[in-house]
């Protein structure tokens, strides 16, 4: 049960970081609309690249780690239920 809560907390933290990154990129995209932006990526893509890929990478790693902990917890619960 403890691993489930830890996994859920890590997963939610990753979702929050991901959401904040997208919100920051959308606000910055409005600023870029008045200035120059890279035509290959579009306004939002340029804003996302300039904000940085580090927050997105951290969010993805947190999400995967949280899912891993929750899967581990489910496997342990099944093992305990069957008596292995």
C-alpha beads as a LAMMPS data file, in Angstrom:
LAMMPS data file: protein, C-alpha beads

84 atoms
83 bonds

1 atom types
1 bond types

-500.0 500.0 xlo xhi
-500.0 500.0 ylo yhi
-500.0 500.0 zlo zhi

Masses

1 110.0

Atoms # bond

1 1 1 0.000 0.000 0.000
2 1 1 2.872 2.334 0.798
3 1 1 4.411 1.854 -2.653
4 1 1 1.079 2.714 -4.227
5 1 1 0.912 6.012 -2.368
6 1 1 4.535 6.821 -3.178
7 1 1 3.960 5.983 -6.839
8 1 1 0.802 8.062 -6.953
9 1 1 2.550 11.044 -5.342
10 1 1 5.453 10.826 -7.797
11 1 1 3.063 10.482 -10.750
12 1 1 0.994 13.483 -9.665
13 1 1 4.185 15.520 -9.158
14 1 1 5.201 14.729 -12.719
15 1 1 1.775 15.737 -14.009
16 1 1 1.986 19.044 -12.142
17 1 1 5.457 19.793 -13.520
18 1 1 4.239 18.919 -17.027
19 1 1 1.189 21.146 -16.671
20 1 1 3.199 24.090 -15.359
21 1 1 5.628 23.726 -18.266
22 1 1 2.802 23.808 -20.791
23 1 1 1.217 26.820 -19.087
24 1 1 4.550 28.676 -19.082
25 1 1 5.076 27.854 -22.762
26 1 1 1.605 29.082 -23.685
27 1 1 2.133 32.376 -21.854
28 1 1 5.535 32.822 -23.488
29 1 1 4.030 31.969 -26.892
30 1 1 1.874 35.072 -26.601
31 1 1 5.033 37.139 -26.170
32 1 1 6.662 35.418 -29.145
33 1 1 3.681 36.226 -31.354
34 1 1 4.739 39.879 -31.301
35 1 1 8.439 39.110 -31.839
36 1 1 10.282 36.598 -33.962
37 1 1 9.821 32.835 -33.721
38 1 1 11.129 29.821 -35.605
39 1 1 8.873 28.882 -38.506
40 1 1 9.910 25.219 -38.376
41 1 1 8.407 24.677 -34.924
42 1 1 5.631 27.235 -34.849
43 1 1 4.971 29.696 -32.069
44 1 1 4.183 27.143 -29.377
45 1 1 7.034 24.820 -30.375
46 1 1 9.510 27.685 -30.252
47 1 1 8.241 28.729 -26.826
48 1 1 8.516 25.154 -25.589
49 1 1 12.079 24.828 -26.870
50 1 1 13.108 28.150 -25.312
51 1 1 11.558 27.295 -21.944
52 1 1 13.639 24.154 -22.041
53 1 1 13.261 20.463 -22.434
54 1 1 14.571 19.808 -18.918
55 1 1 11.184 20.319 -17.192
56 1 1 9.505 18.042 -19.726
57 1 1 12.192 15.405 -19.239
58 1 1 11.815 15.599 -15.461
59 1 1 8.030 15.303 -15.789
60 1 1 8.308 12.227 -18.023
61 1 1 10.826 10.571 -15.695
62 1 1 8.595 11.262 -12.684
63 1 1 5.563 9.869 -14.513
64 1 1 7.351 6.667 -15.522
65 1 1 8.791 6.226 -12.021
66 1 1 5.355 6.701 -10.453
67 1 1 3.790 4.153 -12.780
68 1 1 6.637 1.727 -12.013
69 1 1 6.010 2.003 -8.263
70 1 1 2.282 1.449 -8.723
71 1 1 2.853 -1.634 -10.900
72 1 1 5.318 -2.978 -8.336
73 1 1 2.704 -2.509 -5.622
74 1 1 0.030 -4.348 -7.623
75 1 1 2.406 -7.250 -8.275
76 1 1 3.268 -7.464 -4.576
77 1 1 -0.425 -7.405 -3.627
78 1 1 -1.170 -10.225 -6.069
79 1 1 1.745 -12.235 -4.710
80 1 1 0.494 -11.784 -1.133
81 1 1 -3.066 -12.704 -2.132
82 1 1 -2.027 -15.969 -3.762
83 1 1 0.321 -16.875 -0.931
84 1 1 3.535 -17.030 -2.941

Bonds

1 1 1 2
2 1 2 3
3 1 3 4
4 1 4 5
5 1 5 6
6 1 6 7
7 1 7 8
8 1 8 9
9 1 9 10
10 1 10 11
11 1 11 12
12 1 12 13
13 1 13 14
14 1 14 15
15 1 15 16
16 1 16 17
17 1 17 18
18 1 18 19
19 1 19 20
20 1 20 21
21 1 21 22
22 1 22 23
23 1 23 24
24 1 24 25
25 1 25 26
26 1 26 27
27 1 27 28
28 1 28 29
29 1 29 30
30 1 30 31
31 1 31 32
32 1 32 33
33 1 33 34
34 1 34 35
35 1 35 36
36 1 36 37
37 1 37 38
38 1 38 39
39 1 39 40
40 1 40 41
41 1 41 42
42 1 42 43
43 1 43 44
44 1 44 45
45 1 45 46
46 1 46 47
47 1 47 48
48 1 48 49
49 1 49 50
50 1 50 51
51 1 51 52
52 1 52 53
53 1 53 54
54 1 54 55
55 1 55 56
56 1 56 57
57 1 57 58
58 1 58 59
59 1 59 60
60 1 60 61
61 1 61 62
62 1 62 63
63 1 63 64
64 1 64 65
65 1 65 66
66 1 66 67
67 1 67 68
68 1 68 69
69 1 69 70
70 1 70 71
71 1 71 72
72 1 72 73
73 1 73 74
74 1 74 75
75 1 75 76
76 1 76 77
77 1 77 78
78 1 78 79
79 1 79 80
80 1 80 81
81 1 81 82
82 1 82 83
83 1 83 84
